[in-house]
Amino acid sequence: MARSYDTPGEGMFAPEEVDPAVAALAALAGNGGALEFAIGTGRIAVPLAARGVPVTGVELSPAMVERLRTKADEATIPVVVGDMATTRVPGDHSLVYLVYNTISNLLTQAEQVECFRNAARHLGPGGRFVVELGVPSLRRLPPGQDGLVFAHRDGYVGLDTFDLEHQHLVSHHIRFEKGGEPSVIRVKQRYVWPSELDLMAQMAGFELESRHADWKGAPFTGDSRSHVSVYRLPERA
Ligand SMILES: C[S@@+](CC[C@H](N)C(=O)[O-])C[C@H]1O[C@@H](n2cnc3c(N)ncnc32)[C@H](O)[C@@H]1O
């Protein structure tokens, strides 16, 4: 996954995906430091640091960090290898952020709650935790069916299969190479409704400050496919 994650200038690395997120996060960080949970290869952290925001990270995969190190050294973006639900990172932070649906990579409710608590541990009064997450697409699932195609184009099919009892889904990314065998990458996730996320935030001491449908501030509605939620600790603890 680390080898093929980056698609410079395209897909999730396209300027129209990255730039609004970086601008919004820079504004939310203000004059403080930012901590990215699950920093990956630095898709957001590298341009955010380039804007002058001090950025640190947590990342479970050393292979992803190795890719990040081809773009930014340890002095520019320090990273601690570990689990975002439990790992402590030194430094003063005004902002913790967790983007691209990655809270869903924690497969139990208990771990997701711990992730909120860990974000709170890294922040002082008034500090913010930003979560970007898809809205579960269960409304598109016809009765009796437990899978749906979420994207398809020449050479690619994306299929989600749901385990409704355990609130899990598996995203299957199927690629058809010319003249070769198809390749499949499967990613298991625990999907979460915005309301459940708000309750986790409340348990960790946060209040919901804002929720929009995207990084540019489009209104969040009943039809929104994803959301950017900004949680904030009270000014006085
Ligand atoms: C979809 S990528 C997002 C990477 C980056 N934030 C971005 O926006 O491109 C998900 C990342 O989460 C990392 N990850 C998964 N579970 C994690 C955990 N429990 N703690 C820290 N990182 C985790 C993966 O290794 C991967 O780098």
The ligand as an SDF file (V2000), in Angstrom:
LIG
                    3D

 27 29  0  0  0  0  0  0  0  0999 V2000
   -6.0820    6.4850    4.1940 C   0  0  0  0  0  0  0  0  0  0  0  0
   -4.4620    6.6400    4.8870 S   0  0  0  0  0  0  0  0  0  0  0  0
   -4.4590    8.3820    5.3210 C   0  0  0  0  0  0  0  0  0  0  0  0
   -3.0620    8.9530    5.3820 C   0  0  0  0  0  0  0  0  0  0  0  0
   -3.0170   10.4820    5.4580 C   0  0  0  0  0  0  0  0  0  0  0  0
   -3.6480   10.9620    6.6620 N   0  0  0  0  0  0  0  0  0  0  0  0
   -3.6720   11.1000    4.2400 C   0  0  0  0  0  0  0  0  0  0  0  0
   -4.6090   11.8780    4.4000 O   0  0  0  0  0  0  0  0  0  0  0  0
   -3.2260   10.7940    3.1290 O   0  0  0  0  0  0  0  0  0  0  0  0
   -4.6520    5.8280    6.4430 C   0  0  0  0  0  0  0  0  0  0  0  0
   -3.3920    5.7970    7.2760 C   0  0  0  0  0  0  0  0  0  0  0  0
   -3.7380    5.4370    8.5990 O   0  0  0  0  0  0  0  0  0  0  0  0
   -2.7020    4.6470    9.1410 C   0  0  0  0  0  0  0  0  0  0  0  0
   -3.2670    3.9770   10.3210 N   0  0  0  0  0  0  0  0  0  0  0  0
   -4.1900    2.9920   10.3470 C   0  0  0  0  0  0  0  0  0  0  0  0
   -4.4970    2.6560   11.6150 N   0  0  0  0  0  0  0  0  0  0  0  0
   -3.7410    3.4480   12.4150 C   0  0  0  0  0  0  0  0  0  0  0  0
   -3.6000    3.5700   13.8250 C   0  0  0  0  0  0  0  0  0  0  0  0
   -4.3250    2.8030   14.6700 N   0  0  0  0  0  0  0  0  0  0  0  0
   -2.7300    4.4750   14.3120 N   0  0  0  0  0  0  0  0  0  0  0  0
   -1.9950    5.2510   13.4740 C   0  0  0  0  0  0  0  0  0  0  0  0
   -2.0760    5.1720   12.1200 N   0  0  0  0  0  0  0  0  0  0  0  0
   -2.9520    4.2850   11.5960 C   0  0  0  0  0  0  0  0  0  0  0  0
   -2.3100    3.7650    7.9800 C   0  0  0  0  0  0  0  0  0  0  0  0
   -1.0590    3.1630    8.1650 O   0  0  0  0  0  0  0  0  0  0  0  0
   -2.3330    4.7880    6.8430 C   0  0  0  0  0  0  0  0  0  0  0  0
   -1.0910    5.4360    6.7190 O   0  0  0  0  0  0  0  0  0  0  0  0
  1  2  1  0
  2  3  1  0
  2 10  1  0
  3  4  1  0
  4  5  1  0
  5  6  1  0
  5  7  1  0
  7  8  2  0
  7  9  1  0
 10 11  1  0
 11 12  1  0
 11 26  1  0
 12 13  1  0
 13 14  1  0
 13 24  1  0
 14 15  1  0
 14 23  1  0
 15 16  2  0
 16 17  1  0
 17 18  1  0
 17 23  2  0
 18 19  1  0
 18 20  2  0
 20 21  1  0
 21 22  2  0
 22 23  1  0
 24 25  1  0
 24 26  1  0
 26 27  1  0
M  CHG  2   2   1   9  -1
M  END
$$$$
